[in-house]
Amino acid sequence: MKRNIVISLSLIGLLGAACNNNRQNETTKSADDIAPIFTYKVAADNGDSISLADYQDKVLLIVNVASKCGLTPQYEGLEALYEKYHGRGLEILAFPCNQFHGQEPGSADEIRSFCTLNYNVTFPLMAKIDVNGENESPLYTYLKQQAPYKGCPEEPEEYRNFCEAINQIHQADGNGWDQGDAIKWNFGKFLVSRDGSEILRFEPFVSPSDLEADIERLLQ
């Protein structure tokens, strides 16, 4: 009888260990299934660390922004997108960047005040970063790898003219940003699907409203 009890207890122990191993394997599998973009961490404009894992199952619009740029009024379009689609799962992360002719020189407080007073921005503003070069954000390195630059568009004409103009600026500056997958100017945009498997790139001259069809599709 005692021998039967010992055997039964041993079997229970083995079954318990097997269940624990299964749970551990499920946890590992779950972690392995996370898209790479959700492994990155960024800094909010107040310095807090933010994990992009917090945005899983959201559609993400990631934009490099500036307060003293001819494209700065795009803030209005971005806020309109946020107000229209945030309730359905759209998140916008705006990263100030001062790399394009010093058009974002302010402090975090100055940038937030400018955005609030002039455009009533309510989406998150991040800490200032570099999007090109040796000190570029690792997140942007990844985004550029996943959504390479496709070159200047043939049409519409105003897009092509803008693209050619900023390439000439980079050629004159000698920074090499007219080549390869570099971010070309302020208000470049990346749209990321809920599971991180699809990343779309939109150049600075593309208006926020022109993203609506893709946002609608990714939110479905």
C-alpha positions as CSV (number, residue, x, y, z in Angstrom):
1,M,0.0,0.0,0.0
2,K,2.8,2.4,1.0
3,R,4.6,1.5,-2.3
4,N,1.4,2.5,-4.3
5,I,1.2,5.8,-2.4
6,V,4.9,6.6,-3.2
7,I,4.4,5.8,-6.9
8,S,1.2,7.9,-7.0
9,L,3.0,10.9,-5.4
10,S,5.9,10.5,-7.9
11,L,3.5,10.5,-10.8
12,I,1.8,13.7,-9.5
13,G,5.2,15.3,-9.2
14,L,6.2,14.4,-12.7
15,L,2.9,15.7,-14.0
16,G,3.3,18.9,-12.1
17,A,6.8,19.4,-13.5
18,A,5.5,18.7,-17.1
19,C,2.8,21.3,-16.6
20,N,5.3,23.9,-15.4
21,N,7.5,23.2,-18.4
22,N,4.6,23.6,-20.7
23,R,3.7,27.0,-19.1
24,Q,7.3,28.1,-19.5
25,N,7.4,27.0,-23.1
26,E,4.2,28.9,-23.7
27,T,5.7,32.0,-22.2
28,T,8.8,31.7,-24.2
29,K,6.8,31.1,-27.4
30,S,4.7,34.2,-26.7
31,A,7.8,36.3,-26.2
32,D,9.3,35.0,-29.4
33,D,6.2,35.8,-31.3
34,I,6.5,39.6,-30.5
35,A,7.3,41.6,-33.6
36,P,10.8,43.3,-33.3
37,I,9.4,46.8,-33.3
38,F,7.7,46.1,-29.9
39,T,11.1,45.3,-28.3
40,Y,12.3,48.9,-28.6
41,K,12.1,51.5,-25.8
42,V,11.9,55.2,-26.3
43,A,11.9,58.3,-24.0
44,A,8.9,60.5,-23.5
45,D,9.5,64.3,-23.5
46,N,9.6,64.2,-19.6
47,G,12.3,61.6,-19.7
48,D,10.2,58.6,-18.8
49,S,11.1,55.3,-20.5
50,I,8.3,53.9,-22.7
51,S,8.3,50.4,-24.1
52,L,6.7,50.0,-27.5
53,A,5.4,46.7,-26.2
54,D,2.7,48.9,-24.6
55,Y,1.4,49.6,-28.1
56,Q,0.9,46.0,-29.3
57,D,-2.5,45.6,-30.9
58,K,-2.5,49.4,-31.8
59,V,-1.9,51.0,-35.2
60,L,1.1,53.2,-34.7
61,L,1.9,56.4,-36.6
62,I,5.5,57.4,-35.9
63,V,6.6,60.9,-37.1
64,N,9.7,63.1,-36.8
65,V,8.5,66.6,-36.1
66,A,9.8,70.2,-35.9
67,S,8.3,73.5,-34.8
68,K,10.0,75.9,-37.3
69,C,9.5,74.1,-40.6
70,G,7.4,74.9,-43.6
71,L,5.7,71.5,-42.9
72,T,4.9,72.3,-39.3
73,P,1.2,72.9,-40.1
74,Q,1.0,69.2,-40.6
75,Y,0.6,69.1,-36.8
76,E,-3.0,70.1,-37.5
77,G,-3.6,67.1,-39.8
78,L,-1.9,64.7,-37.4
79,E,-4.1,65.9,-34.5
80,A,-7.2,65.5,-36.8
81,L,-6.2,61.9,-37.4
82,Y,-5.7,61.3,-33.7
83,E,-9.1,62.7,-32.8
84,K,-10.8,60.7,-35.5
85,Y,-9.1,57.3,-35.0
86,H,-7.6,57.2,-31.5
87,G,-10.8,55.6,-30.1
88,R,-10.5,52.8,-32.7
89,G,-6.8,52.0,-31.9
90,L,-4.6,54.6,-33.6
91,E,-1.6,55.9,-31.6
92,I,0.7,58.7,-32.8
93,L,4.2,59.1,-31.4
94,A,5.9,62.4,-32.4
95,F,9.7,62.6,-32.2
96,P,11.1,66.1,-32.3
97,C,14.3,66.2,-34.3
98,N,16.7,69.2,-34.9
99,Q,18.8,67.6,-37.7
100,F,17.1,69.4,-40.6
101,H,18.6,72.9,-40.6
102,G,18.0,73.4,-36.9
103,Q,14.3,73.6,-37.2
104,E,13.6,72.1,-33.7
105,P,15.9,74.0,-31.4
106,G,13.6,74.3,-28.3
107,S,13.6,72.4,-25.1
108,A,11.0,69.7,-24.3
109,D,8.8,72.2,-22.4
110,E,9.1,74.8,-25.3
111,I,8.1,72.2,-27.9
112,R,5.1,71.0,-25.9
113,S,4.0,74.5,-25.2
114,F,4.3,75.4,-28.9
115,C,2.3,72.3,-30.0
116,T,-0.4,72.8,-27.4
117,L,-0.9,76.5,-28.0
118,N,-0.7,76.5,-31.8
119,Y,-2.2,73.1,-32.7
120,N,-3.9,71.8,-29.6
121,V,-1.8,68.6,-29.9
122,T,-3.0,65.8,-27.6
123,F,-1.0,62.9,-28.9
124,P,2.3,61.9,-27.1
125,L,5.4,63.9,-27.7
126,M,8.7,62.1,-27.3
127,A,12.1,63.2,-26.3
128,K,14.2,64.9,-29.0
129,I,16.2,62.4,-31.1
130,D,18.4,62.0,-34.2
131,V,16.9,60.1,-37.0
132,N,20.0,59.9,-39.2
133,G,23.7,59.5,-38.6
134,E,25.9,57.8,-36.0
135,N,23.7,58.9,-33.1
136,E,20.4,58.0,-34.7
137,S,17.7,56.3,-32.6
138,P,17.8,52.5,-32.9
139,L,14.1,52.6,-33.5
140,Y,14.7,54.7,-36.6
141,T,17.5,52.4,-37.8
142,Y,14.9,49.6,-37.7
143,L,12.1,51.5,-39.3
144,K,14.4,52.5,-42.3
145,Q,15.5,48.9,-42.7
146,Q,11.9,47.7,-42.8
147,A,10.5,50.5,-45.0
148,P,13.3,51.7,-47.4
149,Y,13.2,55.0,-49.3
150,K,11.5,54.6,-52.7
151,G,12.9,57.7,-54.4
152,C,11.3,60.9,-55.6
153,P,7.8,60.3,-57.0
154,E,7.1,61.2,-60.6
155,E,3.8,62.8,-59.7
156,P,2.1,64.8,-58.4
157,E,4.5,67.5,-59.5
158,E,4.6,69.4,-56.2
159,Y,5.8,66.2,-54.5
160,R,8.5,65.7,-57.0
161,N,9.6,69.3,-56.8
162,F,9.8,69.1,-53.0
163,C,11.7,65.9,-53.0
164,E,14.2,67.2,-55.5
165,A,14.6,70.5,-53.5
166,I,15.5,68.7,-50.2
167,N,17.9,66.4,-52.0
168,Q,19.7,69.4,-53.4
169,I,19.9,70.8,-49.8
170,H,21.5,67.6,-48.6
171,Q,23.9,67.5,-51.5
172,A,24.9,71.1,-50.7
173,D,25.3,70.2,-47.0
174,G,27.3,67.1,-47.9
175,N,25.6,64.9,-45.3
176,G,24.7,62.1,-47.7
177,W,21.1,62.1,-46.7
178,D,20.0,62.4,-50.3
179,Q,21.2,58.9,-50.7
180,G,20.0,55.5,-49.4
181,D,17.2,55.2,-46.8
182,A,17.9,58.3,-44.8
183,I,15.0,60.3,-43.4
184,K,14.8,63.2,-45.9
185,W,13.2,66.0,-43.8
186,N,10.9,66.8,-41.0
187,F,7.5,65.0,-40.9
188,G,8.6,61.7,-42.4
189,K,6.0,59.1,-41.4
190,F,5.9,55.4,-40.6
191,L,2.6,53.6,-40.2
192,V,2.8,50.3,-38.3
193,S,0.2,47.5,-38.3
194,R,-1.3,46.2,-35.0
195,D,1.0,43.1,-35.0
196,G,4.0,45.0,-36.3
197,S,4.2,42.8,-39.4
198,E,3.6,45.7,-41.9
199,I,5.4,49.0,-41.8
200,L,4.6,51.7,-44.4
201,R,6.7,54.7,-45.1
202,F,5.4,58.1,-46.2
203,E,7.7,60.9,-47.1
204,P,7.5,64.4,-45.5
205,F,5.5,65.9,-48.4
206,V,2.7,63.4,-47.9
207,S,-0.2,65.1,-46.1
208,P,-1.5,63.3,-42.9
209,S,-5.0,63.1,-44.5
210,D,-3.5,61.0,-47.4
211,L,-2.8,58.3,-44.8
212,E,-6.5,57.7,-44.0
213,A,-7.1,54.9,-46.4
214,D,-4.2,52.9,-45.0
215,I,-5.1,53.7,-41.4
216,E,-8.7,52.5,-42.1
217,R,-7.4,49.3,-43.6
218,L,-5.0,48.6,-40.7
219,L,-7.6,49.3,-38.1
220,Q,-10.0,46.7,-39.4
